[in-house]
């Protein structure tokens, strides 16, 4: 079943077997498939997760949000992005009012397009 239907996972195979009157646990199905060299669905073949990330790195952004305390005891809120492929940082303007960035998020889009 797993070879003929590569998108079926352990639970789906268990359900199909149950329709045929065969009762078997998902863990047993998992163990049998691993013994036969079939990994979990839906990717029993194709690139690994790290290969996929390397291939897509140019289009992936990671972000972080943190606060900075100033010498005058003010709190600044900072949101920054990193382009995974080039490792370039994109820092948005820091603010003392974090709600501003949410209400005016369209204004930060130009930061991503800037070269």
N, CA and C atoms as an extended XYZ file, in Angstrom:
345
Properties=species:S:1:pos:R:3:atomname:S:1:resname:S:1:resid:I:1 pbc="F F F"
N         0.812       -1.195        0.000 N   UNK     1
C         0.000        0.000        0.000 CA  UNK     1
C         0.855        1.259        0.000 C   UNK     1
N         1.910        1.260        0.794 N   UNK     2
C         2.752        2.450        0.912 CA  UNK     2
C         3.496        2.738       -0.384 C   UNK     2
N         3.924        1.702       -1.073 N   UNK     3
C         4.627        1.907       -2.354 CA  UNK     3
C         3.674        2.424       -3.429 C   UNK     3
N         2.468        1.913       -3.450 N   UNK     4
C         1.484        2.324       -4.454 CA  UNK     4
C         0.879        3.693       -4.146 C   UNK     4
N         0.883        4.088       -2.883 N   UNK     5
C         0.296        5.359       -2.448 CA  UNK     5
C         1.309        6.096       -1.569 C   UNK     5
N         2.311        6.731       -2.163 N   UNK     6
C         3.399        7.316       -1.378 CA  UNK     6
C         2.972        8.445       -0.447 C   UNK     6
N         1.802        9.016       -0.640 N   UNK     7
C         1.343       10.086        0.245 CA  UNK     7
C         0.612        9.564        1.483 C   UNK     7
N         0.342        8.276        1.533 N   UNK     8
C        -0.359        7.714        2.669 CA  UNK     8
C         0.600        7.524        3.833 C   UNK     8
N         0.198        7.987        4.998 N   UNK     9
C         0.970        7.794        6.218 CA  UNK     9
C         0.505        6.554        6.962 C   UNK     9
N         1.067        6.366        8.134 N   UNK    10
C         0.759        5.178        8.931 CA  UNK    10
C        -0.727        5.115        9.299 C   UNK    10
N        -1.281        6.243        9.689 N   UNK    11
C        -2.676        6.268       10.123 CA  UNK    11
C        -3.609        5.977        8.945 C   UNK    11
N        -3.307        6.541        7.782 N   UNK    12
C        -4.149        6.298        6.601 CA  UNK    12
C        -4.118        4.820        6.219 C   UNK    12
N        -2.929        4.225        6.240 N   UNK    13
C        -2.814        2.799        5.927 CA  UNK    13
C        -3.588        1.977        6.949 C   UNK    13
N        -3.483        2.377        8.219 N   UNK    14
C        -4.233        1.677        9.272 CA  UNK    14
C        -5.731        1.758        8.993 C   UNK    14
N        -6.224        2.918        8.579 N   UNK    15
C        -7.647        3.075        8.271 CA  UNK    15
C        -8.088        2.230        7.090 C   UNK    15
N        -7.246        2.178        6.054 N   UNK    16
C        -7.583        1.371        4.882 CA  UNK    16
C        -7.602       -0.117        5.222 C   UNK    16
N        -6.665       -0.548        6.041 N   UNK    17
C        -6.650       -1.955        6.461 CA  UNK    17
C        -7.869       -2.273        7.314 C   UNK    17
N        -8.272       -1.329        8.141 N   UNK    18
C        -9.455       -1.537        8.982 CA  UNK    18
C       -10.704       -1.717        8.115 C   UNK    18
N       -10.788       -0.971        6.996 N   UNK    19
C       -11.919       -1.139        6.073 CA  UNK    19
C       -11.957       -2.547        5.489 C   UNK    19
N       -10.783       -3.165        5.370 N   UNK    20
C       -10.697       -4.537        4.856 CA  UNK    20
C       -10.882       -5.572        5.958 C   UNK    20
N       -11.101       -5.110        7.194 N   UNK    21
C       -11.313       -6.019        8.313 CA  UNK    21
C       -10.024       -6.451        8.997 C   UNK    21
N        -8.915       -5.792        8.682 N   UNK    22
C        -7.627       -6.132        9.285 CA  UNK    22
C        -7.309       -5.078       10.339 C   UNK    22
N        -7.169       -5.529       11.586 N   UNK    23
C        -6.854       -4.600       12.670 CA  UNK    23
C        -5.377       -4.707       13.008 C   UNK    23
N        -4.689       -3.576       12.868 N   UNK    24
C        -3.265       -3.519       13.180 CA  UNK    24
C        -2.954       -2.097       13.651 C   UNK    24
N        -2.027       -1.990       14.575 N   UNK    25
C        -1.684       -0.689       15.133 CA  UNK    25
C        -0.792        0.135       14.204 C   UNK    25
N        -0.883        1.458       14.338 N   UNK    26
C        -0.066        2.354       13.521 CA  UNK    26
C         1.424        2.154       13.812 C   UNK    26
N         1.767        1.839       15.047 N   UNK    27
C         3.169        1.602       15.396 CA  UNK    27
C         3.700        0.359       14.684 C   UNK    27
N         2.876       -0.657       14.577 N   UNK    28
C         3.274       -1.869       13.856 CA  UNK    28
C         3.488       -1.564       12.384 C   UNK    28
N         2.597       -0.787       11.807 N   UNK    29
C         2.743       -0.395       10.400 CA  UNK    29
C         4.031        0.403       10.224 C   UNK    29
N         4.290        1.308       11.124 N   UNK    30
C         5.513        2.111       11.066 CA  UNK    30
C         6.748        1.213       11.086 C   UNK    30
N         6.761        0.269       12.004 N   UNK    31
C         7.903       -0.637       12.141 CA  UNK    31
C         8.113       -1.460       10.870 C   UNK    31
N         7.017       -1.945       10.278 N   UNK    32
C         7.115       -2.736        9.040 CA  UNK    32
C         7.640       -1.878        7.891 C   UNK    32
N         7.115       -0.668        7.750 N   UNK    33
C         7.548        0.208        6.664 CA  UNK    33
C         9.023        0.585        6.807 C   UNK    33
N         9.458        0.872        8.023 N   UNK    34
C        10.872        1.197        8.237 CA  UNK    34
C        11.766        0.001        7.927 C   UNK    34
N        11.298       -1.200        8.272 N   UNK    35
C        12.058       -2.417        7.965 CA  UNK    35
C        12.199       -2.608        6.456 C   UNK    35
N        11.180       -2.194        5.703 N   UNK    36
C        11.201       -2.294        4.243 CA  UNK    36
C        11.882       -1.100        3.582 C   UNK    36
N        12.393       -0.176        4.397 N   UNK    37
C        13.099        0.988        3.847 CA  UNK    37
C        12.192        2.110        3.398 C   UNK    37
N        10.967        2.139        3.887 N   UNK    38
C        10.022        3.204        3.536 CA  UNK    38
C         9.856        4.132        4.734 C   UNK    38
N        10.223        5.393        4.557 N   UNK    39
C        10.097        6.366        5.641 CA  UNK    39
C         8.681        6.891        5.756 C   UNK    39
N         8.505        7.897        6.604 N   UNK    40
C         7.172        8.468        6.789 CA  UNK    40
C         6.686        9.208        5.551 C   UNK    40
N         5.381        9.267        5.376 N   UNK    41
C         4.773        9.996        4.251 CA  UNK    41
C         4.811       11.481        4.578 C   UNK    41
N         4.708       12.378        3.647 N   UNK    42
C         4.518       12.132        2.235 CA  UNK    42
C         5.814       12.008        1.461 C   UNK    42
N         6.968       12.164        2.097 N   UNK    43
C         8.232       12.140        1.362 CA  UNK    43
C         8.991       10.858        1.652 C   UNK    43
N         8.734        9.861        0.859 N   UNK    44
C         9.520        8.639        0.993 CA  UNK    44
C        10.712        8.680        0.054 C   UNK    44
N        10.706        9.665       -0.844 N   UNK    45
C        11.839        9.880       -1.724 CA  UNK    45
C        11.960       11.381       -1.938 C   UNK    45
N        13.034       11.819       -2.516 N   UNK    46
C        13.220       13.242       -2.757 CA  UNK    46
C        14.253       13.829       -1.815 C   UNK    46
N        14.370       15.142       -1.826 N   UNK    47
C        15.423       15.784       -1.037 CA  UNK    47
C        15.166       15.694        0.464 C   UNK    47
N        16.254       15.702        1.220 N   UNK    48
C        16.131       15.745        2.671 CA  UNK    48
C        15.760       17.168        3.078 C   UNK    48
N        15.464       17.352        4.357 N   UNK    49
C        15.080       18.677        4.839 CA  UNK    49
C        16.214       19.676        4.643 C   UNK    49
N        17.445       19.297        4.942 N   UNK    50
C        18.567       20.225        4.776 CA  UNK    50
C        18.809       20.543        3.305 C   UNK    50
N        18.638       19.569        2.413 N   UNK    51
C        18.779       19.823        0.979 CA  UNK    51
C        17.695       20.779        0.493 C   UNK    51
N        16.487       20.598        0.984 N   UNK    52
C        15.392       21.498        0.620 CA  UNK    52
C        15.683       22.925        1.068 C   UNK    52
N        16.143       23.086        2.316 N   UNK    53
C        16.436       24.423        2.829 CA  UNK    53
C        17.555       25.095        2.044 C   UNK    53
N        18.587       24.345        1.690 N   UNK    54
C        19.672       24.928        0.893 CA  UNK    54
C        19.162       25.379       -0.473 C   UNK    54
N        18.286       24.598       -1.069 N   UNK    55
C        17.758       24.942       -2.388 CA  UNK    55
C        16.835       26.155       -2.324 C   UNK    55
N        16.160       26.364       -1.197 N   UNK    56
C        15.200       27.457       -1.066 CA  UNK    56
C        15.733       28.642       -0.269 C   UNK    56
N        16.992       28.617        0.119 N   UNK    57
C        17.540       29.629        1.027 CA  UNK    57
C        17.395       31.047        0.497 C   UNK    57
N        17.475       31.235       -0.803 N   UNK    58
C        17.398       32.589       -1.359 CA  UNK    58
C        16.030       33.226       -1.129 C   UNK    58
N        15.014       32.447       -0.868 N   UNK    59
C        13.667       32.981       -0.683 CA  UNK    59
C        13.163       32.914        0.743 C   UNK    59
N        14.015       32.549        1.702 N   UNK    60
C        13.580       32.381        3.085 CA  UNK    60
C        14.088       33.534        3.939 C   UNK    60
N        13.203       34.107        4.746 N   UNK    61
C        13.553       35.136        5.717 CA  UNK    61
C        13.314       34.588        7.121 C   UNK    61
N        14.197       34.904        8.028 N   UNK    62
C        13.974       34.617        9.441 CA  UNK    62
C        13.862       35.960       10.144 C   UNK    62
N        13.136       36.011       11.249 N   UNK    63
C        12.978       37.295       11.932 CA  UNK    63
C        13.084       37.115       13.437 C   UNK    63
N        13.318       38.236       14.099 N   UNK    64
C        13.374       38.251       15.554 CA  UNK    64
C        12.867       39.600       16.028 C   UNK    64
N        12.317       39.619       17.201 N   UNK    65
C        11.788       40.827       17.821 CA  UNK    65
C        12.378       40.889       19.220 C   UNK    65
N        12.979       42.015       19.580 N   UNK    66
C        13.563       42.136       20.911 CA  UNK    66
C        13.476       43.575       21.377 C   UNK    66
N        13.806       43.789       22.656 N   UNK    67
C        13.795       45.130       23.231 CA  UNK    67
C        15.203       45.523       23.638 C   UNK    67
N        15.446       46.834       23.640 N   UNK    68
C        16.732       47.383       24.065 CA  UNK    68
C        16.448       48.472       25.088 C   UNK    68
N        17.115       48.399       26.215 N   UNK    69
C        16.988       49.438       27.237 CA  UNK    69
C        18.062       50.490       26.986 C   UNK    69
N        17.674       51.751       26.901 N   UNK    70
C        18.636       52.823       26.645 CA  UNK    70
C        19.244       53.313       27.955 C   UNK    70
N        20.238       54.184       27.840 N   UNK    71
C        20.884       54.762       29.022 CA  UNK    71
C        19.918       55.647       29.805 C   UNK    71
N        18.873       56.146       29.124 N   UNK    72
C        17.883       57.007       29.779 CA  UNK    72
C        16.654       56.226       30.245 C   UNK    72
N        16.821       54.892       30.388 N   UNK    73
C        15.790       53.983       30.876 CA  UNK    73
C        14.535       53.982       30.004 C   UNK    73
N        14.713       54.157       28.727 N   UNK    74
C        13.627       54.018       27.766 CA  UNK    74
C        13.747       52.641       27.120 C   UNK    74
N        12.630       52.061       26.749 N   UNK    75
C        12.621       50.767       26.080 CA  UNK    75
C        12.361       50.974       24.597 C   UNK    75
N        13.247       50.453       23.769 N   UNK    76
C        13.065       50.493       22.326 CA  UNK    76
C        12.734       49.086       21.855 C   UNK    76
N        11.830       48.981       20.908 N   UNK    77
C        11.412       47.701       20.342 CA  UNK    77
C        12.016       47.570       18.952 C   UNK    77
N        12.697       46.461       18.706 N   UNK    78
C        13.412       46.272       17.447 CA  UNK    78
C        12.915       44.986       16.774 C   UNK    78
N        12.631       45.103       15.495 N   UNK    79
C        12.257       43.956       14.676 CA  UNK    79
C        13.269       43.875       13.546 C   UNK    79
N        13.912       42.710       13.393 N   UNK    80
C        14.867       42.583       12.299 CA  UNK    80
C        14.663       41.270       11.570 C   UNK    80
N        15.123       41.256       10.323 N   UNK    81
C        15.000       40.092        9.451 CA  UNK    81
C        16.380       39.741        8.915 C   UNK    81
N        16.599       38.456        8.634 N   UNK    82
C        17.827       38.026        7.995 CA  UNK    82
C        17.443       37.185        6.775 C   UNK    82
N        18.072       37.494        5.653 N   UNK    83
C        17.881       36.699        4.452 CA  UNK    83
C        18.789       35.481        4.576 C   UNK    83
N        18.232       34.304        4.594 N   UNK    84
C        19.002       33.090        4.850 CA  UNK    84
C        20.061       32.862        3.776 C   UNK    84
N        19.723       33.080        2.514 N   UNK    85
C        20.663       32.818        1.422 CA  UNK    85
C        21.878       33.719        1.442 C   UNK    85
N        21.668       35.021        1.651 N   UNK    86
C        22.781       35.975        1.609 CA  UNK    86
C        23.276       36.364        2.999 C   UNK    86
N        22.510       36.022        4.022 N   UNK    87
C        22.798       36.378        5.418 CA  UNK    87
C        22.857       37.896        5.627 C   UNK    87
N        22.101       38.618        4.821 N   UNK    88
C        22.000       40.069        4.976 CA  UNK    88
C        20.927       40.388        5.993 C   UNK    88
N        21.226       41.333        6.885 N   UNK    89
C        20.269       41.765        7.898 CA  UNK    89
C        19.431       42.909        7.365 C   UNK    89
N        18.169       42.900        7.724 N   UNK    90
C        17.253       44.002        7.427 CA  UNK    90
C        16.655       44.422        8.762 C   UNK    90
N        17.044       45.589        9.240 N   UNK    91
C        16.555       46.078       10.524 CA  UNK    91
C        15.496       47.134       10.259 C   UNK    91
N        14.354       46.966       10.880 N   UNK    92
C        13.295       47.966       10.755 CA  UNK    92
C        13.581       49.073       11.761 C   UNK    92
N        13.005       50.252       11.582 N   UNK    93
C        13.231       51.338       12.545 CA  UNK    93
C        12.771       50.923       13.938 C   UNK    93
N        13.563       51.222       14.950 N   UNK    94
C        13.155       50.912       16.319 CA  UNK    94
C        12.167       51.979       16.778 C   UNK    94
N        11.351       51.613       17.730 N   UNK    95
C        10.308       52.523       18.199 CA  UNK    95
C        10.075       52.331       19.683 C   UNK    95
N         9.528       53.360       20.318 N   UNK    96
C         9.132       53.238       21.717 CA  UNK    96
C         7.687       52.780       21.824 C   UNK    96
N         6.982       52.738       20.681 N   UNK    97
C         5.580       52.338       20.657 CA  UNK    97
C         5.430       51.136       19.715 C   UNK    97
N         5.445       49.909       20.239 N   UNK    98
C         5.416       48.739       19.360 CA  UNK    98
C         4.150       48.629       18.536 C   UNK    98
N         3.039       49.205       18.959 N   UNK    99
C         1.807       49.151       18.185 CA  UNK    99
C         1.924       49.898       16.871 C   UNK    99
N         2.832       50.866       16.779 N   UNK   100
C         3.023       51.657       15.560 CA  UNK   100
C         3.395       50.760       14.397 C   UNK   100
N         4.317       49.844       14.601 N   UNK   101
C         4.760       48.969       13.519 CA  UNK   101
C         3.658       48.059       13.011 C   UNK   101
N         2.751       47.695       13.885 N   UNK   102
C         1.660       46.809       13.482 CA  UNK   102
C         0.641       47.583       12.659 C   UNK   102
N         0.287       48.785       13.091 N   UNK   103
C        -0.715       49.572       12.370 CA  UNK   103
C        -0.186       50.104       11.051 C   UNK   103
N         1.120       50.308       10.965 N   UNK   104
C         1.715       50.886        9.765 CA  UNK   104
C         2.700       49.927        9.114 C   UNK   104
N         2.369       48.637        9.090 N   UNK   105
C         3.301       47.637        8.569 CA  UNK   105
C         3.598       47.836        7.087 C   UNK   105
N         2.714       48.490        6.336 N   UNK   106
C         2.966       48.697        4.908 CA  UNK   106
C         4.197       49.579        4.707 C   UNK   106
N         4.494       50.442        5.667 N   UNK   107
C         5.661       51.318        5.555 CA  UNK   107
C         6.979       50.577        5.660 C   UNK   107
N         6.986       49.396        6.258 N   UNK   108
C         8.241       48.656        6.408 CA  UNK   108
C         8.570       47.828        5.177 C   UNK   108
N         7.624       47.657        4.257 N   UNK   109
C         7.881       46.831        3.082 CA  UNK   109
C         9.038       47.374        2.247 C   UNK   109
N         9.201       48.684        2.216 N   UNK   110
C        10.278       49.265        1.412 CA  UNK   110
C        11.652       48.859        1.941 C   UNK   110
N        11.729       48.505        3.225 N   UNK   111
C        13.004       48.069        3.779 CA  UNK   111
C        13.454       46.757        3.173 C   UNK   111
N        12.523       45.892        2.800 N   UNK   112
C        12.879       44.609        2.240 CA  UNK   112
C        13.307       44.742        0.786 C   UNK   112
N        12.746       45.714        0.101 N   UNK   113
C        13.048       45.878       -1.315 CA  UNK   113
C        14.322       46.677       -1.538 C   UNK   113
N        14.742       47.384       -0.514 N   UNK   114
C        15.947       48.204       -0.687 CA  UNK   114
C        17.149       47.314       -0.894 C   UNK   114
N        17.997       47.674       -1.825 N   UNK   115
C        19.162       46.852       -2.141 CA  UNK   115
C        20.316       47.247       -1.334 C   UNK   115
